[in-house]
Amino acid sequence: MKKLIILLVMAGALAYGALNYHFILMDNTVKVLKKEKLTHQDTFVNARGEKKFILLLKPSLVKAGIKDVIYKAGDSIK
């Protein structure tokens, strides 16, 4: 029983920690950006293919720096 409680507390801590970051799946890699505030929205983001440019319409991702990530990935944004 103790092991189960410890495992649940550790899993909860990992989930809480993951809410502080945006995990962005790019074409070849996974990028991690720090969020401005703790939310569950846009924690895991798919940015493969043409979806990258739609992400520029989400204010939370723009504040976190998605434009720089897309630029460094090799896609030009004007």
C-alpha positions in Angstrom: 0.0 0.0 0.0 2.9 2.4 0.8 4.4 1.7 -2.6 1.2 2.5 -4.4 0.8 5.8 -2.5 4.4 6.8 -3.2 4.0 5.9 -6.9 0.8 8.0 -7.1 2.5 11.0 -5.5 5.4 10.7 -7.9 3.1 10.4 -10.9 1.2 13.4 -9.7 4.3 15.4 -9.3 5.5 14.5 -12.8 2.1 15.5 -14.3 2.1 18.8 -12.3 5.7 19.5 -13.6 4.7 18.7 -17.2 2.0 21.4 -17.0 4.7 24.1 -16.8 6.0 23.3 -20.3 4.8 23.2 -23.9 6.0 19.9 -25.6 6.1 20.6 -29.3 6.4 17.7 -31.7 8.3 19.1 -34.7 9.1 17.2 -38.0 12.3 15.6 -36.6 12.5 16.5 -32.9 10.5 17.4 -29.8 11.0 21.0 -28.5 10.2 22.2 -25.0 9.2 25.7 -24.2 8.5 27.1 -20.7 4.8 28.3 -20.3 3.9 31.7 -19.1 1.4 30.3 -16.6 0.3 26.9 -15.4 -2.5 25.5 -17.6 -3.3 22.3 -19.3 -3.9 24.0 -22.6 -1.3 23.4 -25.3 0.8 21.1 -23.2 1.3 18.7 -26.0 1.3 20.3 -29.5 1.7 18.7 -32.9 3.7 21.0 -35.2 4.4 18.6 -38.1 3.9 19.7 -41.7 1.8 22.8 -42.3 0.4 23.0 -38.8 3.3 25.1 -37.7 1.8 28.3 -39.1 -1.5 27.7 -37.3 0.4 27.7 -34.0 1.2 31.4 -34.5 -2.4 32.2 -33.8 -2.3 30.9 -30.3 -1.3 33.6 -27.9 0.1 31.3 -25.2 2.5 29.7 -27.7 3.6 33.1 -29.2 4.4 34.4 -25.7 6.4 31.2 -25.0 8.5 31.8 -28.2 7.1 29.4 -30.8 8.2 31.8 -33.6 11.8 31.3 -32.7 11.4 27.5 -32.6 9.8 27.4 -36.0 12.4 29.8 -37.4 15.3 27.6 -36.1 13.5 24.5 -37.5 14.1 26.0 -41.0 10.7 27.4 -41.9 10.7 31.0 -42.8 8.0 33.2 -41.3 7.4 36.7 -42.7 
